[in-house]
C-alpha cells in the first residue's frame, strides 16, 4: 500500500505534456496558452480622449474657446488647435495636433453654436497617452496562462485570431460491474444505477474536457477486456470505476495486464479510495478507481486532476485551506489519512477580508454515502495517526 504523496509523485512523473494545437479565438476559454504573446501595436495606438469634452492646449489661459471641429471616435482630426480654439471631441477619439488636454462637457457653458466658456479648468489632462497601457513589442500574456474572457479581449486587441494552446487529453470513461444499469433505467432486484460515470463526465466537463463514455462492462473477463482495449486505443487517459478490489469478480487489474498495461500501484493509504489502481501503457495513463462514488470523487480530485493539469501545462494550485473545526470529531481507524465531508461556514462582518472560514463535519456513513457530499462544500484532511480533533482545532479543508 503506497502513501498518497508518493502515489501522486509517481503519477505526475508519467503525466507527459500532450503537445500543442491552434484554435480559433472564440474557442480559447479555459485553454492553456502554449506561447508568449507580444503586442504588435501601442495601446492606445494614439493620444485619445478619455471622455466627452473639448480638446484644448493646456497652456491656453483663455476663458472662451472657438469650436473649430467635431471629432467623433474613429475620425482623424483635420485641424490643429491654436490659442483660443478647441475641438469638440468624443470618448476614445484621436486628439488633434496642438491639443494635450480635454475639458469635460460638465465644466463648460455653450455660449453660441460654435463657442464655449470654461467654468472649471482642472489640472487633469483627461487624455490617454499613446502606449501608456501597452508598448509595441511588450510581453502581454505568458505561456502557461489559463485563458479567460479578459485574455481573449487582449488577444483580439493584438490581432491574435489563431491561438496556440496545449492540447487537451482525450479521456475515456468506463464503468464495470454486472450490478449496474444506466441511470435512464429503473434498477431491478440486486441492481443499482451507474452514478460514477455521470459524475466523472461532469467532473471532466468542469475542466473543459468532453470525455467519451464507453458504457458498462459486466463482470466477464472477455467483455471487460474488449472494452478496455477499445478505450486504450482512443484515450490519453482511461478512467475505470469498479472491479479493482479483491473480490472474485474484481479482475480489472488482470485485464489491464493482459492488455499490456504496466501496473505501478494498486492500493493507496487513503480513506476513502484505498483500492485505486494506476497504470501506464506507453504515454497513456490508466486509473482504476474504486466502485463507491465518494471514493471516485475524492480520488479523481486528488490524483487525476493534477495529472490532467500537468499534461495541459496548467499549474495545479494548492487547494487545502486552513479552517477552524466547529465541533469535536472522532474516528475509529487512524491507519490512513482521511478526507471527511464538511460544510464550510463563514463568520465575521461583511468585509470578505475579515471573514473567518470554519468547517462543520457532516453525518457520513462511508464511501457509498453520496448524499452526504451533496450537502458538503469541502472535505477536511485528517492525517494518519489522528483519531480525535477538538472543536476549535485548525484543520485543512479542500473545496469540492
matplotlib code that plots the C-alpha trace (Angstrom):
import matplotlib.pyplot as plt

x = [0.0, 1.5, 1.4, -0.7, 2.2, 4.3, 1.4, 0.8, 4.5, 4.5, 1.5, 3.0, 6.2, 4.1, 1.9, 3.6, 2.8, 0.5, 1.8, 0.0, -2.6, -4.1, -7.6, -9.8, -10.0, -13.7, -12.8, -10.0, -12.0, -10.3, -7.4, -3.8, -1.6, 1.3, 3.3, 4.2, 2.1, 3.6, 1.7, 2.1, 0.7, 0.9, -2.2, -3.7, -2.4, -2.6, -3.3, -7.0, -9.7, -10.7, -14.1, -16.6, -15.4, -13.4, -9.7, -7.5, -3.9, -3.3, -1.2, -4.0, -5.4, -8.5, -11.9, -13.8, -12.9, -14.0, -15.0, -13.2, -14.1, -16.1, -14.1, -16.1, -14.3, -12.7, -12.2, -8.7, -8.7, -8.1, -7.5, -4.8, -5.6, -4.4, -4.8, -8.4, -9.6, -10.9, -12.4, -15.5, -14.3, -15.8, -14.5, -11.9, -11.3, -7.9, -6.6, -5.9, -2.5, -1.8, -4.1, -3.0, -6.0, -9.7, -12.1, -15.2, -18.5, -19.8, -17.1, -18.3, -21.1, -22.3, -22.3, -23.1, -23.3, -19.6, -18.2, -17.9, -17.0, -14.9, -16.3, -13.8, -10.5, -8.9, -5.3, -6.3, -5.4, -8.3, -6.1, -4.9, -1.4, -0.2, 1.3, 0.6, -1.2, 1.0, 4.1, 4.6, 6.6, 5.7, 5.0, 1.3, 0.5, 2.8, 3.0, 1.0, -1.7, -5.2, -7.4, -10.4, -12.7, -10.3, -7.4, -9.5, -10.1, -6.3, -5.7, -8.2, -6.7, -3.3, -4.9, -4.3, -7.2, -5.5, -4.1, -1.6, -2.7, -1.8, -3.8, -6.4, -6.2, -8.6, -10.3, -12.4, -14.7, -15.8, -17.7, -17.6, -20.0, -22.9, -24.9, -25.0, -27.7, -27.7, -29.4, -32.3, -33.3, -35.1, -32.9, -34.4, -33.6, -29.9, -29.2, -28.2, -27.9, -24.5, -23.7, -19.9, -19.7, -22.1, -20.1, -16.8, -18.1, -19.4, -16.1, -14.2, -16.7, -16.0, -12.4, -13.5, -12.9, -15.5, -14.8, -16.1, -18.3, -17.9, -20.8, -20.8, -18.7, -20.4, -18.3, -16.9, -13.2, -13.6, -16.2, -14.2, -11.0, -12.7, -14.0, -10.7, -8.8, -11.2, -10.7, -6.9, -7.0, -8.8, -7.6, -4.7, -6.4, -8.6, -10.8, -12.3, -14.6, -15.3, -13.7, -10.4, -10.9, -10.1, -13.5, -13.9, -15.3, -12.8, -10.4, -9.8, -6.1, -5.6, -7.5, -5.2, -2.1, -3.4, -3.8, -0.1, -0.7, 2.1, 0.6, 2.5, 0.4, -3.0, -3.6, -3.2, -3.1, -6.1, -9.7, -11.9, -10.2, -7.8, -8.4, -7.1, -5.1, -2.7, -1.0, 0.5, 0.8, 3.3, 2.3, -1.3, -2.5, -4.9, -6.8, -8.7, -11.0, -13.0, -16.6, -18.1, -19.0, -17.4, -14.1, -14.4, -14.9, -12.1, -9.5, -10.4, -9.8, -6.6, -4.9, -6.5, -6.9, -3.2, -2.3, -4.6, -3.2, 0.4, -0.5, -2.0, 0.7, -1.6, -0.1, -2.0, -2.7, -2.6, -6.2, -6.0, -7.3, -6.8, -10.2, -11.5, -13.3, -16.8, -17.3, -15.4, -14.5, -13.6, -12.9, -12.3, -9.5, -6.5, -4.2, -4.8, -5.2, -8.8, -10.9, -14.2, -17.1, -17.7, -20.0, -17.9, -19.3, -18.3, -18.2, -17.3, -18.6, -19.4, -15.9, -14.6, -11.1, -12.1, -14.3, -13.2, -13.8, -15.0, -15.8, -18.7, -18.3, -21.4, -23.1, -21.3, -21.9, -19.0, -17.7, -21.1, -22.9, -23.0, -25.9, -23.6, -21.4, -24.5, -24.6, -20.9, -18.7, -15.5, -13.6, -11.3, -8.0, -7.3, -3.7, -2.7, -2.4, -5.0, -8.2, -9.6, -9.9, -11.3, -13.6, -11.6, -8.7, -7.3, -7.7, -7.0, -10.1, -10.3, -13.3, -15.3]
y = [0.0, 3.3, 6.6, 9.3, 11.7, 9.0, 7.9, 11.5, 11.9, 8.6, 9.7, 13.1, 11.5, 9.7, 12.7, 13.9, 17.1, 16.5, 19.0, 22.0, 22.9, 26.1, 27.1, 30.0, 32.8, 32.2, 28.7, 29.6, 29.7, 27.6, 26.6, 27.0, 29.3, 27.5, 30.6, 34.0, 36.8, 40.1, 43.2, 44.3, 47.8, 50.5, 50.7, 53.2, 53.4, 57.3, 60.0, 59.8, 61.5, 59.7, 61.3, 63.6, 67.2, 69.8, 69.4, 72.4, 73.3, 73.1, 76.3, 78.3, 80.6, 81.7, 81.7, 81.3, 79.0, 78.8, 75.3, 74.6, 70.9, 68.0, 64.7, 61.5, 58.3, 56.8, 60.2, 61.6, 65.3, 67.7, 70.9, 71.9, 73.7, 77.3, 79.7, 80.4, 77.4, 73.9, 70.8, 69.1, 65.5, 62.2, 59.5, 57.4, 59.9, 60.9, 64.2, 66.9, 68.5, 71.3, 69.8, 68.0, 68.3, 67.6, 69.8, 67.9, 68.9, 69.4, 72.1, 74.3, 76.5, 76.7, 80.4, 80.1, 77.3, 77.4, 78.9, 77.7, 79.2, 77.2, 77.2, 74.9, 74.0, 71.3, 70.1, 66.7, 66.1, 63.6, 62.1, 58.5, 58.7, 56.6, 53.4, 54.1, 50.8, 48.6, 49.3, 47.7, 44.6, 44.2, 40.8, 40.8, 37.1, 34.4, 30.9, 28.7, 31.3, 29.9, 31.8, 33.7, 36.3, 39.1, 37.3, 36.7, 40.5, 41.1, 38.5, 40.2, 43.6, 42.4, 40.6, 37.1, 35.3, 31.8, 30.9, 28.2, 26.3, 23.0, 20.0, 18.7, 15.0, 12.5, 10.9, 7.7, 6.6, 3.1, 1.6, -2.1, -4.3, -6.6, -4.9, -1.6, -0.3, 3.0, 6.0, 6.0, 2.5, 1.5, -1.0, -4.4, -6.7, -6.6, -3.8, -0.1, 2.8, 3.7, 7.1, 7.1, 7.6, 10.6, 12.1, 11.6, 13.1, 16.2, 16.5, 16.4, 18.8, 21.2, 21.2, 21.8, 18.2, 16.4, 12.7, 9.7, 7.2, 3.5, 2.2, -0.6, -3.7, -6.6, -8.9, -11.0, -11.1, -11.2, -8.4, -6.2, -6.8, -5.9, -2.5, -1.7, -2.4, -0.1, 2.6, 2.3, 2.7, 6.1, 7.6, 9.6, 8.9, 5.9, 6.1, 2.9, 2.6, -0.6, -4.0, -3.1, -4.6, -8.2, -10.0, -12.9, -10.7, -7.8, -8.7, -5.3, -5.4, -8.7, -7.5, -4.4, -6.5, -8.7, -5.5, -4.6, -2.1, -1.7, -1.5, 0.9, 0.5, -1.0, 0.4, 3.9, 4.5, 6.8, 6.8, 6.8, 5.3, 2.6, 0.2, 2.5, 1.2, 3.3, 2.0, 3.2, 1.9, 4.0, 7.6, 6.6, 6.9, 4.4, 4.9, 2.1, 3.9, 2.2, 1.4, 3.6, 7.1, 9.1, 7.3, 8.1, 11.8, 12.1, 10.1, 12.0, 15.4, 14.3, 12.3, 12.6, 16.4, 17.1, 14.7, 16.5, 19.9, 18.8, 17.3, 20.5, 22.7, 24.2, 24.9, 23.0, 25.4, 24.2, 23.6, 23.0, 25.9, 26.3, 26.4, 26.2, 23.0, 23.7, 20.6, 17.7, 14.9, 11.3, 8.3, 4.6, 3.9, 6.2, 3.9, 6.0, 9.7, 10.5, 13.1, 13.7, 15.8, 19.2, 22.2, 25.4, 28.3, 31.9, 34.3, 37.9, 41.1, 41.6, 42.6, 39.5, 40.0, 39.9, 36.8, 33.6, 30.2, 27.3, 23.7, 21.6, 17.8, 16.3, 13.0, 10.5, 6.8, 5.8, 5.8, 4.9, 7.8, 10.2, 12.1, 13.5, 15.1, 17.0, 18.8, 19.4, 22.3, 20.5, 17.6, 18.0, 16.2, 14.1, 12.9, 9.3, 8.5, 11.2, 9.8, 12.8, 16.5, 19.1, 21.9, 25.0, 22.9, 24.4, 21.8, 21.8, 21.7, 21.1, 22.7, 20.4]
z = [0.0, -1.2, 0.6, -1.1, -1.6, -3.2, -5.4, -6.7, -7.4, -9.3, -11.4, -12.2, -13.4, -16.0, -16.9, -20.1, -21.9, -24.9, -27.4, -28.8, -31.3, -33.0, -32.1, -33.1, -30.7, -29.6, -28.6, -26.2, -22.9, -20.3, -22.6, -21.6, -23.7, -25.3, -26.4, -25.2, -26.7, -27.6, -28.7, -32.3, -31.6, -28.9, -26.7, -27.0, -30.6, -30.4, -27.9, -27.3, -25.2, -22.0, -22.0, -23.9, -23.9, -25.7, -26.7, -25.9, -25.3, -21.5, -21.6, -23.2, -20.5, -22.5, -20.9, -24.1, -27.0, -30.6, -31.7, -35.0, -35.5, -34.2, -33.7, -33.1, -32.4, -35.5, -37.2, -37.9, -36.9, -39.8, -37.9, -35.4, -32.2, -31.9, -28.9, -28.2, -30.2, -29.3, -30.9, -29.6, -29.0, -28.0, -25.7, -27.5, -30.3, -31.5, -30.1, -32.7, -33.1, -30.7, -28.0, -24.9, -22.6, -22.7, -20.7, -19.6, -21.1, -17.5, -17.0, -19.9, -21.0, -24.6, -25.5, -29.2, -31.6, -32.1, -28.9, -25.3, -22.0, -19.5, -16.0, -14.3, -16.0, -13.8, -13.9, -15.2, -18.8, -19.4, -22.1, -22.6, -24.0, -26.8, -25.5, -21.8, -21.4, -23.6, -25.7, -29.1, -28.6, -24.9, -23.5, -22.6, -21.9, -20.7, -21.9, -19.4, -18.8, -18.4, -20.9, -19.6, -21.4, -20.4, -22.0, -25.1, -25.3, -25.2, -27.8, -30.1, -29.4, -30.7, -33.7, -32.4, -34.0, -34.1, -30.7, -29.9, -26.9, -25.2, -26.4, -24.1, -23.2, -24.8, -21.9, -22.0, -19.1, -18.5, -15.6, -14.6, -12.7, -13.6, -10.8, -12.7, -15.0, -16.8, -15.0, -17.5, -16.4, -13.2, -11.4, -10.7, -7.8, -6.9, -9.3, -8.9, -11.2, -12.5, -10.9, -11.2, -14.9, -14.8, -12.0, -13.8, -17.1, -15.2, -13.3, -16.6, -18.2, -15.3, -16.6, -20.2, -21.3, -23.3, -22.5, -24.3, -22.4, -23.3, -21.1, -18.6, -18.7, -17.0, -14.8, -17.6, -18.4, -22.2, -22.3, -20.0, -22.0, -25.3, -23.9, -22.2, -25.4, -27.2, -24.6, -24.7, -28.5, -28.2, -24.9, -23.4, -20.1, -19.4, -16.3, -15.0, -12.0, -10.0, -10.2, -8.6, -5.2, -4.2, -4.8, -7.2, -9.8, -9.4, -12.1, -13.7, -12.8, -14.6, -17.7, -17.7, -17.5, -20.4, -22.4, -21.9, -19.1, -16.6, -13.1, -10.8, -7.7, -6.7, -3.2, -1.6, 2.1, 2.0, 3.0, 1.0, -2.1, -0.9, -3.8, -6.5, -9.4, -11.5, -14.7, -17.9, -21.5, -23.3, -22.6, -21.8, -18.1, -16.7, -13.5, -11.9, -9.5, -6.7, -7.1, -4.4, -5.6, -2.8, -3.3, -7.1, -6.5, -3.9, -5.9, -9.1, -7.4, -5.6, -8.3, -11.7, -11.8, -11.1, -13.9, -16.3, -15.2, -15.8, -19.2, -20.4, -18.9, -16.2, -12.7, -10.0, -7.1, -3.5, -2.6, 1.1, 3.1, 6.9, 8.7, 12.3, 13.3, 14.6, 16.7, 18.1, 15.7, 16.3, 14.1, 14.8, 12.4, 12.1, 10.0, 6.8, 6.1, 5.5, 3.7, 5.5, 4.2, 5.8, 5.5, 5.2, 7.3, 7.2, 10.3, 10.8, 9.2, 5.5, 4.7, 2.9, 4.1, 7.8, 7.4, 9.0, 7.5, 9.7, 8.9, 10.3, 9.9, 8.4, 9.1, 6.9, 6.6, 4.4, 0.8, -0.7, 1.0, -1.9, -0.4, 2.2, -0.4, -1.9, 1.5, 1.6, 0.4, 1.1, 2.6, 5.6, 5.7, 8.8, 8.9, 9.6, 13.3, 14.4, 16.0, 17.7, 16.9, 19.3, 18.5, 17.5, 16.0, 12.8, 10.1, 6.3, 4.0, 0.3, -1.5, -3.8]

ax = plt.figure().add_subplot(projection="3d")
ax.plot(x, y, z, "-o")
ax.set_aspect("equal")
plt.show()
